[in-house]
Amino acid sequence: MKVTVRYFASVREALGIDVEEVDVANGGATVADLRLQLAARDEAAADVFSKGRPVRVAIDHVMRSDACLLNDDCEVAFFPPVTGG
């Protein structure tokens, strides 16, 4: 399934990208699974999505936890706990 992933603030700056489409496993993929998939890409992504770094997530504009299941064509946004206006 495909999801749209958006990155904001310091997450965007660290990764050098603001939006992309990502293929994730069908059926049962969670935000945590997506984080692991993204972290495996390169060193910058591994740093951004490391367990010790606080990165919040919203799915379709609603704050969610890492246990939340992903749906086909949903929008996932990653951002630091505090962002500017």
C-alpha positions as CSV (number, residue, x, y, z in Angstrom):
1,M,0.0,0.0,0.0
2,K,1.1,3.6,-0.5
3,V,1.1,6.4,2.1
4,T,2.1,10.0,1.7
5,V,4.7,11.0,4.2
6,R,5.3,14.6,5.1
7,Y,8.3,15.9,7.2
8,F,8.3,19.2,9.1
9,A,10.8,21.5,10.8
10,S,14.0,19.9,11.9
11,V,12.9,16.5,10.6
12,R,12.6,17.9,7.1
13,E,15.9,19.7,7.4
14,A,17.7,16.6,8.5
15,L,16.3,14.4,5.8
16,G,16.4,17.1,3.0
17,I,12.8,16.3,1.8
18,D,9.4,17.6,2.7
19,V,7.0,15.0,1.1
20,E,7.2,11.6,-0.6
21,E,5.1,8.5,-1.3
22,V,6.2,5.4,0.5
23,D,5.3,1.8,-0.2
24,V,4.6,-0.1,3.1
25,A,3.5,-3.7,3.7
26,N,-0.2,-4.3,3.1
27,G,-2.3,-5.3,6.1
28,G,-1.2,-4.6,9.7
29,A,1.6,-2.0,9.1
30,T,1.8,0.4,11.9
31,V,3.5,3.8,12.4
32,A,6.3,1.9,14.2
33,D,6.8,-0.3,11.1
34,L,7.0,2.8,8.9
35,R,9.6,4.4,11.2
36,L,11.8,1.3,11.1
37,Q,11.5,1.2,7.3
38,L,12.4,4.9,7.0
39,A,15.3,4.6,9.5
40,A,16.8,1.8,7.5
41,R,17.4,4.1,4.5
42,D,20.5,5.9,5.6
43,E,22.4,7.4,8.5
44,A,20.4,10.7,8.6
45,A,17.1,8.8,8.7
46,A,18.4,6.4,11.3
47,D,19.3,9.4,13.5
48,V,15.9,11.1,12.9
49,F,13.9,8.0,13.7
50,S,16.1,6.6,16.5
51,K,14.2,5.6,19.7
52,G,15.8,8.3,21.8
53,R,14.8,11.1,19.6
54,P,11.3,12.5,20.1
55,V,9.4,12.7,16.8
56,R,5.6,13.1,16.9
57,V,3.3,11.7,14.3
58,A,-0.1,12.6,12.9
59,I,-2.2,10.5,10.5
60,D,-4.6,12.4,8.4
61,H,-4.2,15.5,10.6
62,V,-4.9,13.6,13.9
63,M,-2.2,12.9,16.5
64,R,-1.5,9.2,16.8
65,S,0.9,6.7,18.5
66,D,3.4,4.3,17.0
67,A,0.9,1.5,17.5
68,C,-1.6,3.1,15.0
69,L,-2.4,1.1,11.9
70,L,-1.8,2.7,8.5
71,N,-4.4,2.8,5.8
72,D,-3.8,2.9,2.0
73,D,-3.5,6.5,0.8
74,C,-3.3,8.0,4.3
75,E,-1.1,11.0,5.0
76,V,1.5,10.5,7.7
77,A,3.3,13.6,9.1
78,F,6.4,13.5,11.2
79,F,7.5,16.5,13.2
80,P,9.5,17.5,16.4
81,P,7.5,18.0,19.6
82,V,7.8,21.8,19.2
83,T,7.5,23.5,15.9
84,G,7.2,27.1,14.9
85,G,4.3,28.8,13.2
